[in-house]
Amino acid sequence: MDRSRLRARLVAGAALAFVLAAALVTSPDAVLARAAWLVADPVRLVAATIALAAVRPLLAWPTTLLAVLLGYGLGPASFPLALALVALTSVPPFLLARRYGRGGGLAAAGESFVDRAGGVRSVVASRLVPAPSDVVSVAAGVAGVRLSTFLLGTAIGEIPWVLAGVLAGASAESLAAGDLAGATDLRLVAAASLLAALLVGPTAYGWYADRRASLEEEHAEEAERADREA
């Protein structure tokens, strides 16, 4: 292994170790514990939330934190700002995955599904599923979704989650880590998951069936070629 490659791996390992350490040492609890101080000044709250949106991907914090915090300080009127920040904070992991994760069969499969289902519809459906935000962002990047399509799909798909977070924050007398979990109602999860299934379910089934038939055809051709060579 040449020195440049070894150096790149060492830097990547050090960066990963830093992120893991930061995530362990800090947590949303630290932010929520200072919520009263933050919301005392609306300008301070908005500035702090924007800063949190910038570093959130590094710490793997839930995007719901932004919505709950803004809802707590500014009420339901903060919904547009919260939605914009949730969409923007999802961009860094998406761009990294699009830049470095485009090779291999997984990327090819994701790209073929997006081509069939449509970029916006695919992203919207994946956002409606109650999966970690950064996982969805990485998957979209690996599948080669365009940035504008990703932002539009993210903004639409995150509407129910951001709205729930803002309303949970607005109705809370004080903030604690439990408010993040309380922002996700089981009925909302079920409804959003059902909507996601309706959006891409039939397309996903057809895509899977066609892909399976194509793989079986390739295997049959390889077996026939091997028989001829034998």
C-alpha positions in Angstrom: 0.0 0.0 0.0 1.5 3.4 -1.0 1.9 6.2 1.5 -0.8 8.4 0.0 -3.4 5.7 0.3 -2.3 4.8 3.8 -2.4 8.5 4.8 -5.9 8.9 3.3 -7.1 5.9 5.4 -5.5 7.2 8.5 -7.2 10.6 8.0 -10.6 8.9 7.3 -10.2 6.7 10.4 -9.3 9.7 12.6 -12.3 11.7 11.3 -14.6 8.7 12.0 -13.1 8.4 15.5 -13.7 12.1 16.1 -17.3 11.9 15.0 -18.0 8.9 17.2 -16.4 10.5 20.2 -18.3 13.7 19.7 -21.6 11.8 19.3 -20.8 9.9 22.6 -19.7 13.0 24.6 -22.5 15.2 23.3 -26.1 14.4 22.8 -29.4 16.2 22.1 -29.9 16.2 25.9 -27.2 18.9 26.1 -29.1 21.1 23.7 -32.5 20.5 25.3 -31.1 21.2 28.8 -30.3 24.7 27.5 -33.6 25.2 25.7 -35.0 27.8 28.1 -31.8 29.9 27.6 -32.0 29.6 23.8 -35.7 30.5 23.4 -35.4 33.5 25.7 -34.1 35.4 22.6 -35.6 34.5 19.2 -32.5 35.7 17.3 -30.3 33.5 19.5 -32.7 30.6 19.0 -32.7 30.9 15.2 -28.9 31.3 15.0 -28.3 28.4 17.3 -30.7 26.2 15.3 -29.0 27.1 12.0 -25.6 26.2 13.6 -27.1 22.9 14.9 -28.4 22.1 11.4 -24.8 22.6 10.0 -23.1 20.2 12.5 -26.0 17.7 13.0 -24.8 15.2 10.3 -21.4 15.0 12.0 -23.1 14.1 15.3 -25.8 11.8 13.9 -28.5 13.6 15.8 -32.1 13.3 14.7 -33.5 16.0 12.5 -36.5 16.1 14.7 -34.4 18.0 17.3 -34.4 21.1 15.0 -38.2 21.0 14.6 -38.9 20.5 18.3 -36.5 23.2 19.4 -38.0 25.8 16.9 -41.5 24.8 17.8 -40.7 25.2 21.5 -39.4 28.7 21.0 -41.4 30.1 18.1 -44.5 28.0 18.0 -46.3 26.6 14.9 -45.1 29.7 12.9 -41.6 28.2 12.8 -42.7 25.3 10.5 -41.3 26.8 7.2 -37.9 27.5 8.8 -37.8 24.1 10.4 -38.7 22.3 7.2 -36.0 24.3 5.3 -33.4 23.4 7.9 -34.3 19.8 7.9 -34.0 19.6 4.1 -30.6 21.5 4.1 -29.1 19.5 7.0 -29.7 16.3 4.9 -27.5 17.5 2.0 -24.0 16.8 3.4 -24.5 13.0 3.7 -26.3 12.9 0.4 -23.4 14.7 -1.4 -20.8 12.4 0.2 -22.7 9.3 -0.8 -23.2 10.7 -4.3 -19.5 11.5 -4.6 -18.0 8.3 -3.2 -20.7 5.6 -3.2 -21.7 5.5 -6.8 -19.9 2.2 -7.7 -21.1 -1.4 -7.4 -24.3 -3.3 -7.9 -26.1 -1.6 -5.1 -25.8 1.8 -6.8 -26.9 0.3 -10.1 -30.0 -1.3 -8.5 -30.9 2.0 -6.7 -30.5 4.0 -9.9 -32.7 1.6 -11.9 -35.4 1.8 -9.3 -35.3 5.6 -9.2 -35.4 5.7 -13.0 -38.6 3.6 -12.9 -40.3 5.2 -9.9 -39.2 8.7 -10.5 -36.8 10.7 -8.4 -39.1 12.9 -6.5 -41.6 10.1 -5.8 -38.8 7.8 -4.6 -37.4 10.4 -2.2 -40.8 11.4 -0.9 -41.7 7.7 -0.2 -38.3 7.0 1.5 -38.8 10.1 3.7 -42.3 9.0 4.7 -40.9 5.7 6.0 -39.8 6.1 9.6 -36.1 5.4 8.9 -33.1 7.4 10.1 -32.8 10.6 8.0 -29.1 10.2 7.2 -29.7 6.6 6.0 -32.3 7.8 3.5 -29.9 10.7 2.4 -27.1 8.2 1.8 -29.4 5.9 -0.1 -30.5 8.7 -2.4 -26.9 9.7 -3.0 -25.9 6.2 -3.9 -28.8 5.9 -6.3 -27.6 9.0 -8.1 -30.6 11.3 -7.4 -30.1 14.9 -8.6 -29.6 17.5 -5.8 -32.7 19.5 -6.8 -34.8 16.4 -6.9 -33.4 15.3 -3.6 -34.2 18.6 -1.9 -37.8 18.8 -3.3 -38.5 15.2 -2.4 -37.0 15.7 1.1 -39.1 18.8 1.7 -42.3 17.1 0.7 -41.6 13.8 2.5 -40.5 15.5 5.7 -43.6 17.6 6.1 -45.5 15.2 8.5 -42.4 14.6 10.7 -41.4 18.3 10.9 -45.0 19.3 11.6 -45.2 16.8 14.4 -42.0 18.0 15.9 -43.0 21.6 15.7 -46.3 20.9 17.4 -44.7 18.7 20.0 -42.3 21.5 20.9 -45.0 24.2 20.9 -47.1 22.2 23.3 -44.3 21.3 25.7 -43.9 23.2 28.9 -40.3 22.2 29.1 -38.0 20.2 26.9 -36.3 16.9 27.6 -35.1 14.0 25.5 -38.5 12.4 25.9 -40.0 15.1 23.8 -38.1 13.9 20.7 -39.7 10.5 21.1 -43.1 12.0 21.8 -42.9 13.9 18.5 -43.5 10.6 16.7 -47.0 9.3 17.2 -47.7 5.7 16.2 -50.7 6.7 14.2 -48.6 9.1 12.3 -46.0 6.4 11.7 -48.7 4.0 10.4 -50.3 6.6 8.1 -47.0 7.8 6.7 -45.8 4.2 6.1 -49.1 3.4 4.3 -48.8 6.5 2.1 -45.2 5.5 1.2 -46.4 2.0 0.3 -49.2 3.5 -1.9 -46.7 5.8 -3.6 -44.1 3.2 -4.7 -45.5 -0.2 -3.7 -46.8 -1.3 -7.2 -43.7 0.1 -8.9 -41.4 -1.6 -6.4 -43.1 -4.9 -7.0 -42.9 -4.6 -10.8 -39.2 -3.5 -10.6 -38.3 -6.4 -8.3 -40.1 -8.9 -10.6 -38.4 -7.6 -13.7 -35.0 -7.5 -12.0 -35.4 -11.1 -10.8 -36.4 -12.3 -14.2 -33.4 -10.5 -15.7 -31.0 -12.1 -13.2 -32.5 -15.5 -13.9 -32.0 -15.0 -17.6 -28.4 -14.0 -17.1 -27.8 -17.1 -15.0 -29.4 -19.3 -17.7 -27.2 -17.8 -20.4 -24.1 -18.3 -18.3 -25.0 -21.9 -17.7 -25.6 -22.5 -21.4 -22.3 -20.9 -22.3 -20.5 -23.1 -19.7 -22.1 -26.2 -21.2 -21.0 -25.2 -24.7 -17.5 -24.6 -23.5 -17.4 -28.0 -21.8 
